[in-house]
Amino acid sequence: MEKVSVYFSLGTNIGDRRANMLCALKALDMKFGCGYDALSDFIETEPWGFESEDRFLNAAVRYVLSVPRGTSRSRFAHGILDVCKGIERSMGRNGVPEYDEGGRRIYRSRIIDIDILMIDDWRIDESDLKIPHPLMQERDFVMIPLRQILSGSELYRNGTFDFTVFHQE
């Protein structure tokens, strides 16, 4: 079985934010059957892409997971996406993404947001899933905590990501 490092971004700006983050981490541990390998500090940030008086609490977390033999990268990644969306729903996040007339995403406050940032050096470019996450480098609330857990990674050198190392199946 191949082992891969899976990097996630977690964020919340509704209710007891710290408790929301810990609940999401516990749910990820339960679903994956293991604890995380690395966890950044929890950082407080302003909302990104929308206005709100409620600040976010954000973190990055890494799990080392086993890919079952014969499972494609796409199928494995979609399984992880299903886990993330299931946890979000179980914690009370409802709805599907909304878009304005120009096709731009509309963002709102949320009890929890769990995004897949990277799976090792994999590149997945499908309509419902893009890995590495295409907007992560534009978002300090993602990059600041992610840098804390990427120390020494081949994917991240000299303060930047080397996207040439990402490979499509």
N, C-alpha and C positions, 0 to 999 in steps of 0.2 A: 504494500500500500504506500502510495505517495503521501508525504506529509507536506502541507502548505501553511504559510503564515497568512492569515486573513486579518486585514485591518479595517476597523469600523470607526465611524464618528457617531457620538451620541450627543443629543441636545434636548433641552427642555426649558420652557419658560412659564409653565402653569403649575400652580400648587406648590407643594413641598419639593422643590427641584432636586435637592440632594437625595431625598427618598426615592424620587422617580428614577434617578440615575442608578441607585443601588438596586432597585427593583428590576430594572432592565438588565443590569449585569447578572443578577441572580437568575433571571429567566434565560439569558444566553447560556450561562453555565449549565443549567438544567437541560436545555434543548441540545447542546453540543456534547453533553456528558463529560465535560472537563472544565476546569477553571481557566481563566485567561492567563496568558503568558506575560503580558505587559499592560500597564494601565498608566495613562498620563495623569497629571494633576487635573482637578476640576477647575475650569477657568470661567469667569463671568464675562459675558460679551453682550454687545448691543445686537438687536435683531438685524438680520441681513435680508434685504430685498423687500422689507415692509416696515411700517411704523407700528410701534407698540411701546407702552410704558413698562412692560415686563421684560427684564433682561434675561438672557439665556445663561444656563450653566451648560458647559460643553466639555467633552473629554474624547480621547482616542483610546482604543483598546485593541490588543492583538490576541488572537487565538491561534494555536497550532492545531490544525485539523487533519484528519486522514481522509484521503479521497479513495473511495472504494474502487477496486480494480474494475476496469471496463466502463467506468463512469466518465462521460465527456466533461470537459471543463464547463461547457455551457449548462449542462444538466446539474452539475455540482453547484455552480454559482447560483442558478435559479432556486435550488433547494435552500441555499443560505438566504436568498432574498425572501423566500416564503417564510422562513423562520423569523426574520426581522419584521416583516409585515404582520405576522401572527402575533408577535409580542406587542407591537404597537397597538393593534386592535384590542388585545386582551387588557391593555392598560388604559383603554378609553379613547384612543385616537380613531376618529371616524373619517369617512369620506375618501374621495379619490382626488388626485391632483387637479387643480383648476388652472385654466389658461385664459388670458385676455384675448381681445380681438386680434392682436398682433402675434399671437402664439407664444407670448411670454408667460412663464409660470407665475401664478399668484401664490404668495406665501402668507401663512397665518400663524398665530400662536399655536403651540402644541404641547401636549403633556409629555410626549416623547417622540424623538426622531432617531432612527437607527439607519445609517447609510453604510453600505459597503464601499470602502475607499479603494482597496487593492487586495488582490490575492496573488501573493508572490509577484512574479513578473508576467502574469497573465494579462492578455488584452482581449476583452470581449466587447463587441460592438453590435448590439442587438437593439431593437426598438424599445424594449422594456428594461434593458440592463446594459450599462456602459461601465467597463472596468479597464483601467483605473477611472475613478469618478472624474468626469470631465470638468467640473467646476472647483475641485478641491484646492487648486493652487490660487484661486481668486478669493478664497475664504480664510481669513486669519483665524477664525474660530475653529477651523479644521486644521490648518497648518501648524499653528503654535503647539497644540497638544500632540499632533502627529509627530512633529520633530522630536519631541521628548522620548518617544518610544522607537524611533528609527535609527538611533545612534549605531553606527557601524554597518548599516545596511548597504548592500550593493546598489539598491535602488535610489539611494539618497547620498549624494556626495557634494562636498563643498557648498552646502546650503541650497542645493537645487536637486530636482529629480532628473534622472537620466531616462527619459521616456523611450530612448532607442532600445533599452533592455527589455521592454514589454513585448511579449510574443503572443501572437494569435494562434489558436489551435489549428 
